């Protein structure tokens, strides 16, 4: 029983050994790759028919504006409810209302136009990302 396993292992090793030497090597008389001017589209490769990938753009500098990226939260306590107002750069985008009895609900400004839509307990399943202009020039 052990002899056939050893034979199989030996045969597998013997067949796999020449694989690296069979790898395709570039032809020694091949011309060096052509350089393409910056911004130009390179012609497709003759063998693959694919154009080379363009260089990635430079990474932009980190914003040093000093603006707060976390929302300002104003909590207002009333007799029957607690109201939490969420603002970024002074713009109100969400209100969380927690009544003394019952689940909290949310008023969300989805479009950034000042019109709030009511969201119940499904706020987790329908998360809305505030979509307004952060920077403009």
N, C-alpha and C positions, 0 to 999 in steps of 0.2 A: 504494500500500500504506500509506503514512504518513497519507494523508488520511482513510481510514476509522477509523484509530486515534484521530486527533484528534477526529473527529466523535463517536466513542463516548465519549471522555473529556469532551468538552464537554456532551454529552447527560446523562451521569451527574452532572456538577457542577450542571447546571441543575435536575435533578430532586431532588437532595439539598439544595439551598439553601433551599427553603421549609419543610423539615421542622422546624426549631426554632420557627418561627412557628406551626406547627400544633399544638404541644404544648398539653395541656389546662391551663388556668389555673383557679384556684378562683373561684367566683362572688363578685362584690364584695359581695353582700348576705348572704353566708353568716354564720351565727352563730358566735361564737368557741367553741372546743372546751370541753366541760364539764370541770370539775375533779372528781376523784374523791377522797373522803377516803382517808387513808393506811390501808392494810390491806384496803380494800374492793375488790371485783372490779368492773372497769369493764364497762359494757354493750357489746355488740358494735357496731361501726361500721355504720351503715345501708347504706353503699355496698358495703363489702367483706364484711360479716358476720363480721369478725374483731375480737376484743378487742385493745386495745393491749397491748404487752408490759409487764410490771411492771418497776419500777426494780430494778437489781441491788443485792444486799446490800452493806453496808459491808465493806471488806477488814479481816480481823482483824489484831490487832497481832502482831508477830513474837515467837516464844517466847523468853523471856529466862531460862530455867530453869537454864542452865549445864550441863545434862546432855549427855554426849557422844553424838553421833549416829553416830559411827564405831564399828565393833566393836572390842573388845579381842581381840587374837589372842595366844594362849599357844602357844608352839612347844615340843614335848617331843621330844628326840632319844632314840631307842632304838637297840639294835644292828641290828635288822632293818627298822625303819620310822621315819618322822617323823610325829608327830601334831600337827595344828594345831587348836586349840579356838577357836571364834568365839563371843564373848559380847557382849551389849548389856544394859546395866544389870544386870550380874551373871548374866543368864540365858543358859545355853548353848543355842544354836540350831543349830549345825552343827559337825561334826568332819570334817576332811580327813585321811585317812590315806594316806601315800605310802610304799609298801613299797620296799625296796632293789631289788627286781626286780619289774617289772610296773607297770601304770598306777595312778594314784591313784584312790581311791574316797571317797565322802562318806557320812556319816551325817547325815541332816537331820531336825530336829524340825519337821514340817510344821504340826502343829496347836498347838504350844506346850504340849503336855501332858507332855513329858519322854520320850515314846516316839520313838525314832529309827528312821528307815527308811533302808535302804541304797540309795544311788544310785551307779551306775557312771560310765562315761565320758559318759553321756547327760545330765550335769548342765547342759550348755549348752542342749540342746534342751528339757529339762524344768526350767526355772528356777523355783524356789519362793521366793516372797517371804515372809519371816518375818511371821507374822500374830498379833501379840499386842498387848495393851493398852499403849499408850505413855503415855497420860494418862487419869486418871479422877478424878472429883470427886463 
